């Protein structure tokens, strides 16, 4: 599990790094709007359980996280994670995960998306439903444009590195 998390984190870093120096011709398949929170973190609206919810966009997270209160509201089954298998940025281990049957963002839908569960005791900001990490976007090429408050999703391999010095 740690290897897949490390691999996902490296993939995300590569995507973010190459997005700044990439050429992505044509219109994106999906264009998402972001907003800035008071703390300066980018927010994105994602449909979970048929309800649009605000999430923090975490470009360094290989996995998405859902608040325990939202998991319970949706009646989803908690799945135990082996102790100390996955830790968050604070070093606190996640103990449970959940599979969300349908996640919607823009015109895209993802089925059976895995989320870590953020326990109520760890929740610092109850206004956000959780955070969105790299696993939600799958193999898509991402174009992150925080200055214009947008994320463009494109078919895998549609962006190429800019070879200009």
N, C-alpha and C positions, 0 to 999 in steps of 0.2 A: 504494500500500500504506500509506504514512504517513497519507493522508487517512482510510482506513478504520479505522486504529488510533486516530486522534484522535477520529473519530466514535464508535467503540466506547467509548473512555474517557469521552467526554462523556455518552453514554447511561448508562454505569454510574454516573457521578456523579449524574445526574438520578434514576436508580432509587434509589440510596442516600439521596439527599437527600429524595426524595418518600416513601420508605418510612417515615421518621420522622414525617411529617405526612400520612399517608394512612389512608383507611378501606378495609379489605379485608373485606367481609362474608362470612360463611359459612366453611366449612371449606376449608383449602387442598387443592389437587390432590395435592401431594406435601409431606411434612413430613420434613425432614432434621435429624439431630442433629449438633451440633458439639461439639468438646472444645477445651480450652485446652492449648496446649503450655507447657513450662516457660518459654519466652520470651514468653508472653502472646499468641501468635498463634493464631487459630482454626484448627482442623483439621477436615477432613471426609473421610469414607471414600467412595471411589469405586471401582467395579469396572472394571479395565483388564485385558484378556486373561483374563477369567474369574477374576481374583484381586482380592480387596478390598485396596485400598492406601490408606494415609494420605497426604493432601495438605494443604498449607497453603492456606487460603482467602484469596485476595488480592483484596480489594474494589477495589483500584486498578488491577488488571491487566486490560487488554482481552482478552488472550490467555492461554491455559493453557500451562504448561511441564511437560515430562516429562523426567526424568533420562535421560541417555544410557544408563546401565546397564539401565534398564527397557526402553528402546527395543530395545536389543540382545538382552535376554532374550526379548523377544517376537518377535524376528526381523523387525521392521518396517523398511521401506526409508527411509533418510535422504534428504531432499529438500533440495538446496542453496537458500539464500536469498541474494539479491544482497548483497554486502558492505555493511555499514553501513545496511541497510534498516530493521532493527529492533534497538534496543538495550534492555538491561534497566535496572533501577534503578541499577545500578552504573556504567552507561555502556558496559559491554562489549557488543559486538554479538553477536547470535545469528547463526550461520552456517548452521544447518540446521533443518528442521522435519520433521514426520511426520504422517501421517494414521492415526488409530487407528480401526479398523473398527467397534468397539462399545465404548461407555462407558456404565456403569450407575450410577445413584445413586438410592437409594430405589426407587420403582417405575418410575422413568423410564429410558428408554434413548435414547441419541443415536448415530446412525450416522455414520461418516466424519467424526470430529471432528479438527480441526487442532490440533496442539500444536507449540510451539517445542521444540527439543531443548537441554537444559542440558548442556553438555559436562562430562565428569568433572572437568576442571581448574577448573571454576567452582563445583562442588558443595560447599557448606559443611556441609550436614547430610544425611548418608547415610540417615537414618531415614525421611525423607519421599520419596515417589515424584516429587514436583514441586509445582507450585502450580496451583490452579484459578482461572481468571479468568472474565470476563464471557461469553466465547464459549460456554462450556459450557451456560449457562442460556438461551441464545437469546432469543426474544422474551418469555419468561415475565415476569410481574410477580414481583418478589422482595420478601419481607418478612424483613428481617434482624433477628433478636432475639438479640443476643449475651448479654444478661443471663440468658436462659432456655435458651441453647445450642441454638438452632434456626433453621432457615431454612425458610420456607414458600414454595413455588412455586405460583403461581396463573395461570390463563388470562390471556393478554394483555388489558389493559384492564379487568380485574376490580377493580382498586384505583382509588379516586378520591381526589383531594387533599382533605384536611380543610380546610374553609372556615372553621372556628372560629378566631378570633384568638388 
